[in-house]
């Protein structure tokens, strides 16, 4: 479930080639998650790392994760109903 969520969000990422010939990437739906690097591939890798760190911090701080928290809650409810 987590890998699917990460891949789905990274698929929505937007990348730009800046005037200084470096790349900037962000996930528009996830505020504050962005990366920059010398190559597009490095930018993608860095963006994934930043996004994964962001998820870990959200979990640690018990904050909601848009698009994932709802899925987890729905799954928990389904499991409770199944075992009730």
C-alpha positions as CSV (number, residue, x, y, z in Angstrom):
1,X,0.0,0.0,0.0
2,X,2.8,2.5,0.9
3,X,4.8,1.7,-2.2
4,X,1.7,2.2,-4.4
5,X,1.0,5.5,-2.7
6,X,4.6,6.7,-3.2
7,X,4.7,5.7,-6.8
8,X,1.3,7.3,-7.5
9,X,2.3,10.6,-6.0
10,X,5.7,10.6,-7.7
11,X,3.9,10.0,-11.0
12,X,2.2,13.4,-10.4
13,X,5.5,15.2,-9.9
14,X,6.4,18.2,-12.0
15,X,9.9,18.9,-13.2
16,X,11.5,22.1,-14.6
17,X,14.9,22.8,-16.1
18,X,16.0,26.1,-14.5
19,X,18.0,28.9,-16.0
20,X,21.2,27.6,-14.3
21,X,20.7,24.2,-16.1
22,X,19.7,22.4,-12.9
23,X,16.4,20.6,-12.4
24,X,13.7,21.4,-9.9
25,X,11.0,18.8,-9.0
26,X,7.9,19.0,-6.8
27,X,4.8,17.1,-6.0
28,X,2.1,19.7,-6.3
29,X,-0.4,17.9,-4.1
30,X,2.2,17.5,-1.3
31,X,3.2,20.9,0.1
32,X,6.8,21.4,1.0
33,X,8.1,18.3,-0.9
34,X,10.6,19.5,-3.5
35,X,14.1,18.7,-4.8
36,X,16.8,20.1,-7.0
37,X,19.8,18.5,-8.7
38,X,22.2,18.7,-11.6
39,X,20.4,16.0,-13.6
40,X,16.8,15.0,-14.0
41,X,17.5,11.5,-12.7
42,X,19.2,12.8,-9.6
43,X,16.3,15.2,-9.1
44,X,13.8,12.3,-9.3
45,X,15.9,10.3,-6.8
46,X,16.2,13.2,-4.4
47,X,12.5,14.0,-4.7
48,X,11.6,10.4,-3.8
49,X,13.9,10.5,-0.7
50,X,12.5,13.8,0.4
51,X,8.9,12.5,0.0
52,X,9.7,9.3,1.9
53,X,11.2,11.4,4.8
54,X,8.1,13.6,4.7
55,X,5.9,10.5,5.1
56,X,8.0,9.3,8.1
57,X,7.7,12.7,9.8
58,X,4.0,12.7,9.2
59,X,3.7,9.2,10.8
60,X,5.9,10.2,13.7
61,X,3.9,13.3,14.4
62,X,0.6,11.4,13.9
63,X,-0.5,13.8,11.2
64,X,-2.7,12.9,8.3
65,X,-1.2,12.0,5.0
66,X,-3.4,13.1,2.1
67,X,-4.6,10.1,0.1
68,X,-3.0,7.6,2.4
69,X,-4.5,8.1,5.8
70,X,-8.0,7.7,4.4
71,X,-7.0,4.4,2.8
72,X,-5.6,3.1,6.0
73,X,-8.7,4.0,8.0
74,X,-10.9,2.4,5.4
75,X,-8.8,-0.8,5.5
76,X,-8.9,-0.9,9.3
77,X,-12.7,-0.5,9.3
78,X,-13.0,-3.3,6.8
79,X,-10.8,-5.6,8.8
80,X,-12.8,-4.9,12.0
81,X,-16.0,-5.7,10.3
82,X,-14.5,-8.9,8.8
83,X,-13.3,-10.1,12.2
84,X,-16.4,-9.0,14.2
